[in-house]
Structures are given as structure tokens and as C-alpha cells.
Amino acid sequence: MAEPDFQPYRRTVEEILGGSEYFIIPRFQRPYDWDTVNLEDFWRDVIEDNKAGYFIGPMVGWRVNDTAPDRSIVDGQQRLTTIALLLVSIRDAFTALGETELAKGVQRFVERPDRDNRLRFVIQPESPSVFVNNVYFSTAGDRTAIRLYAMRRGWRPRIRAVG
């Protein structure tokens, strides 16, 4: 039996979501439930008050099999899901602006081919989540679910066209 590896690794969001791993959110994790306060704090910390880089926090995961690309997330799934939902919003904003190449560039952090060249979402809940499934796993242009969620929570996305 292999020794467990409990060494921390410092990685960027690009390295985590753009690498060769896929992240599974186990059934025992609570559903995604960040509210307006959580989203606003996260946005302020990561975007507005970020001068020299922001430590998003620890993310703990494990591999059941040393050769499998899947990692189950033990800690950090709310932050990781929030980042993924933000990327989906950015992708959709680029699409709406007609910037299809930029949208495709962002999409690779959301969904990419696995070793068998089958498209897989980088983050997948083991159990269904209505909100996440309707927003994150939808490639359609209709983002009614995220708009309804944002209105219900009182949160307004801060993505604007520049130019």
C-alpha cells in the first residue's frame, strides 16, 4: 500500500482547472449554497482588493487511484464551484460580445477532453445540484437559472464590456 501524500502544493487557479485533473464533489459535501455575502466577500477579496495576488484558501482532495485523473474534493468545493460559475459567466459574456475565441479559451477551464478524447466537465458533483446543473453543465446560451438565482440573492454580476 502506498504511503499517503499529505504535502501541500501551491497552485494557481489556471494550474488547477487547466491541468489534467478532474474534480468530483462527493455526495457527503453540502450543496452549493453561497449567498450574497459570500459572493460579495469573495469578489472583493479576489478582484477588488487584490494587489499582489490572493490566497484563495486551501483545497483538500484525494485520489482513489494513483493513475486516475479524478480527485474528490474534501475542502474548498464552495470556492472552486464559485470560480467555475464565474468562468461560465465570463465565457457567456465573451460569447454575447461576439468574442468566440476568448469564450473558447475560457471554456477549456470548464470542460475539456479526457484521455479518451471525451469531453468532461472539470468539476462535477457526485450528486445532482439543480442550480449547478442548470448553470454550470448547460452549454446553451440561456442563463435563466443564474439570472433568477442572482436576482433572488440580490447579487449583480460585475462583468461589463470595455472598449
N, C-alpha and C positions, 0 to 999 in steps of 0.2 A: 504494500500500500504506500502510495506517495505521501510525503510529508506535506501538510497544508502550508500554503504560502500566504502569510499574513503581512507581507511587505506593502507599504503604501506606494502608490505610483502617482506622480504629479503629471496630469494630462490636461490638455486643452479640450474644450467642447468639440473642436474640429477633429482632434485625435480620437475622441470617444465615439462620436457619431459618424465620422468619416472613415473609421478603420475597418477591420474585418470582423468585428464582433456584432452580435445582435443581442438585444436586451429584453429579457422576459420579466414581466412584473407578476410575481407569483400570486396565487389565489389568496394567500393569507395577508397580503398587503391591503390596506384600506383603499377604497376607491379614490379617484382623483377628486379632491374637494377644496382646492384653494379658493378662497373668497377674495373680494375686492382688496381687503387689507393686505393679504399675502401677495397678490399680484402687483399692487402698487409698491409695496416694500421691495419686492424682487426687481421690478423695473427701475426704481430709484437707485438701488444698490448696484445693479449691473450696468445700467445705461447712463443715468444722470450723474451719479456721484463717483463714477469710475474714472479715476485719473491715471493710475499706473497698473491697472489690472485688478480684477476682483476674484477672490477665492469663493467659488460658488458653494463650497462645503464638501464634506466627504460623501462619497458614494461607495457603498459596500455591495459587492456582488460575489457570486461563486459560480464555478463551473462544475457541473456534474461529471463531465468527461473532459480530460485534458486536450483532446483533439477536436472537440466540438466548438463551433464559434459562438454558441449561446451562453449567455451569462444571466443568471437570475439576480435581480436587484433586491437586496435586503434593506438598504437605507439609501435615500436620495431619490426615490421614484417620483415624488411630487415635483421636485426641482427639474428632474430630467424630463418629465412629461410636460411641464410648463415650457421648457426650452423647445421641445418638439412642437408644441402647439404654436409657439411664437414663430418658429421656422415655417410652419404651414401658413400662417398669416402673412409672413413676408413673401413666401412663394406666390400666394394668391394676389398680393399687392403688385408684385412684378408682372404677373400674368395680366392683371387689369390694366397696367400701364403699357402693355404690348412688349414687355421685355422678356421674351420667351427664353432666351439663352440664360439670363440671370435666374429665371424661375427654375430652369432645368438644373442649374448649378446648386441651388438651394435644395431641390428635390432629392439630390443624392444623399443628403443628410437625413432624409425622411424615409426613403425607400431605395434599395439598390439590389443588384443581383447577388445571389449567394454563390457558393462553389459550383452548384449545378446550373448556374445562369438563370435561376428562377427569381423573380422579383420578390423581395421580402421587405416588410417594414422593419426599420432599425429597432424600434421599440414596440413591443406587443404585450398587451395584458393577457395573462393566462385565463382570466375570467372576463366576460363581456362587461364593458362600461359604456352605457348609452351615449354619454357626452363624448368620450374619447373616440368611440367607434364612429359616431356621426361626423365628427370633425376631422380627426387625425387620419382615419382609414378611408376617407372619402376623397377621391381624386376629382370629383365633379366640381364645377365652379360655384354651385350653390352652397353657401356657408350659412344657411338659415340657422342651424343649431348653434354655431358660435355667436352669431348676432343676438339670438334670443338669450343665450347664456350671459353675454356681456351686458345686455340691457337689464336682465334680471338682477345681475350682480352690481350694476351701476358702473361697470368698467368700460372705458373707452380706449380702444387701441390707439397708439400714438404713432402710427405709420403714415407718413404724408409723402406725397410726391414732391420732389425737389427739382427745381430747374426753371 
